[in-house]
Amino acid sequence: MSTAAVFDRHLGAFAQGLDAVLADYDAAAVVITPDAVHHGAEEIRQFFAGFLAEATPEFWAAFRVETRQVAGEVAYLVWSAAPFVTRATDTLLVRDDRILVQTFTSFHG
């Protein structure tokens, strides 16, 4: 599966819930944010459980992809969900059909 296909699957997984989101990650994956580095399945589960718990229907209605780029094993996303998140970026390293590393930063209005 290509990086773009994994990226598309991952973006679609948010509508399917936490288990679908987590299915995209390698067992040794890390998610890096400005506040912490989340190592492995349990820490990544806790991170996304918190994110999804705070994402209201209004947040999802406002969600917009601004930029989506793929180069080799790397996928890059710029998105917004104004007024909740004025801009956010995600970078994913995809290898063997799984996300191995993700960085995430959001800017709130």
C-alpha positions in Angstrom: 0.0 0.0 0.0 1.3 3.5 -0.8 1.9 6.2 1.7 -1.0 8.2 0.1 -3.3 5.2 0.5 -2.4 4.8 4.2 -2.8 8.6 4.7 -6.2 8.5 3.1 -7.2 5.5 5.2 -6.0 7.3 8.3 -8.0 10.5 7.6 -11.1 8.4 7.0 -10.6 6.5 10.2 -11.6 9.4 12.5 -15.2 9.0 11.4 -15.1 5.3 12.4 -13.8 5.8 15.9 -10.7 5.2 18.1 -10.0 1.6 17.2 -10.0 2.5 13.4 -7.6 5.4 14.1 -5.2 3.2 16.1 -5.2 0.4 13.5 -3.0 2.6 11.3 -0.1 2.7 13.8 2.9 0.3 14.1 3.3 -1.3 17.5 6.5 0.7 18.0 5.0 4.0 16.8 5.5 7.4 18.4 3.4 10.5 18.2 5.3 13.7 19.0 3.4 16.8 20.1 4.6 20.1 21.6 3.7 18.7 25.1 4.9 15.1 25.0 6.2 12.1 23.1 3.6 9.3 23.1 5.3 5.9 22.8 3.5 2.7 21.7 -0.1 1.6 21.5 -1.3 2.5 25.0 0.1 6.0 25.1 -1.1 6.7 21.5 -4.5 5.4 22.5 -4.7 7.8 25.4 -3.7 10.7 23.3 -6.3 10.0 20.6 -9.0 9.2 23.2 -8.5 12.6 24.6 -8.5 14.3 21.2 -11.7 12.5 20.1 -13.4 13.2 23.4 -12.9 16.9 22.9 -13.9 16.9 19.2 -17.5 18.0 19.1 -19.8 17.7 16.1 -19.2 21.4 15.5 -15.5 20.8 15.4 -15.9 18.1 12.7 -18.3 20.3 10.7 -15.7 23.0 10.7 -12.8 20.6 9.8 -11.1 21.6 6.5 -8.0 20.1 4.8 -5.9 23.1 3.6 -2.8 21.2 2.3 -2.1 17.6 1.7 1.3 16.5 0.4 3.0 13.1 0.1 6.7 12.5 -0.8 8.0 8.9 -0.5 7.3 7.6 3.0 6.3 11.0 4.4 2.8 12.6 4.4 2.1 16.1 5.4 -1.3 17.7 6.3 -2.3 21.2 7.2 -5.8 21.6 8.5 -8.2 23.8 10.4 -11.4 23.6 12.3 -12.1 27.3 13.0 -12.8 28.7 15.5 -11.6 25.7 17.6 -8.3 25.2 15.8 -7.1 28.0 13.4 -4.4 25.9 11.9 -2.8 22.5 12.7 -0.1 20.4 11.0 0.5 16.6 11.0 3.5 14.9 9.5 3.5 11.1 9.2 6.3 8.6 8.4 4.7 5.6 6.9 6.5 2.3 6.5 5.2 -1.2 5.8 1.6 0.1 5.6 1.7 1.5 9.1 2.4 4.9 10.7 5.7 4.7 12.4 6.1 8.4 13.5 3.7 11.3 13.6 4.2 14.9 14.6 1.3 17.1 15.5 1.0 20.8 16.3 -2.1 22.9 16.6 -2.7 26.6 16.9 -5.9 27.8 18.6 -7.7 31.0 17.8 
